[in-house]
């Protein structure tokens, strides 16, 4: 299967597939003409990567997950540990986003939003704490 068909089959852009190949996550065969030829295993790995990335796993995590997937003697505890660490990362990011939202809400509330140039949002972004 060529790149265009692999892209259609997996829903991944060709650029992403090329990148995954470049960093060693997939290794499609090459024909005599130099074109990539994707087999079912390659497509399965690409779909696996797409699902993993959609859940927010990093590329390093995806590399580990693929390695574990390919290991018939893997321990499910290893997979679980990776997922538990990812949940902790998601929780940390959620807390950061909540704090960002809180600060932005305070700034918006403090801003009159009228025709005057005085703006606590701009003061805060510029680092002028005396005005903010």
N, C-alpha and C positions, 0 to 999 in steps of 0.2 A: 504494500500500500504506500502511495506517495505522500508527501507532506500535506498537500491540500486535503486529501481524503482523511489523513490522520487528524488533521485539525478539525474537520467536520465531525468525525467520529467521536472525538473527545471533548469538543467544545472549547479547546484551547487555541489561542491565536498561534499562527506559525512562528511568530517571533518568540513566544514563550517556549514553544517546543525546541526551537534552535538553542535558546538559552539553557534549557534543561540538559540538552545534549552537551553544550559547551562546558557546563559545570559537572558533567559526569553522572547525572541522575538517570539518563537513558542513553543507550548506545545502539541506535538503529544500524542495520547493515547498510552498506553502500554498494550500489551496482557498479558495473564497469564504467558507466557514464558518470559516476560520482554522485548520483542522486541517492537520497536516503530511501530506504525501503523498510517500512515499519511492519513488524509481525504482530500477531495477537498479543504476545507477551509485552511488547513495547506499548501497545494501545492500553493494555491493562495497567501498566505502570503509570502511563500518562493520566489515565482516569483516576488512579489512586492518588497521584500527586494533586490533581485538580480538587479532589474531595478534601484532601489533607489541608491544602492551602485555603480552601473555602472555610475551614474551621479555624484558620488563623495560625496553623503550625508554621514555624520558620522553615527556611530551606534546610538548615542543619537538622532540625527535627524531622523533616521529610526524609532526609538522607538516612537518619537512624531508623525511622519507621520502615523504609524500603528494605534496609538491611535486616531488620527483624522479620519483615514479611517473607523475605527470601530464605530465612533460617528455619528449617523444619524442626530444629531442636530448641527454638526460642522458648523463653519462659514468658507466659502471659503477664507475670509480675513486672517484667521489663517494659512491656508495652503500657501497662497500667501506670507505672511510675512516670513514664514520659507524659502520659495524658494528665496525670495529677499535677505535674510541674507546669504543664500548659494551663491548666485551670487556675493555678496560682498566678501565673502571668496575666491571664485574662482578668482576674479579680483585681490585681494591682493596676492594670490599665483602666478598669472601670472606676476605681477610686480616684485615679488621676483625672479622668474625665469629669467625675462629679465635682471635684475641686475646681476644675477649670470653669464648669458651669456656674458654680457658686460665685466665684470671683467675677465672672462676666455679668451675672445677674446683679450683683452689687454695683458694678460700674454703670450698667444700663440704668439702674434705679437712681443713681446719683447724677446722671446726665439729664439736663433739662430738655435737650433735643429741640432747642429753639434756634433763632436766627443768630444768636451771639456766638463768638468764636470759643468761648470758654467751654471746655469739655473734659470732664474727669477721665473719660476713656482715653483720650489722646494724652493727657497728663500721665496716666498710668503706663501707657505703652512707651512713652518717651523716657520713663524713669524719673520724672519730676515728682518725687514724693511730697515735696512741700505743697504742691498744688493739689495732688490727688486726694 
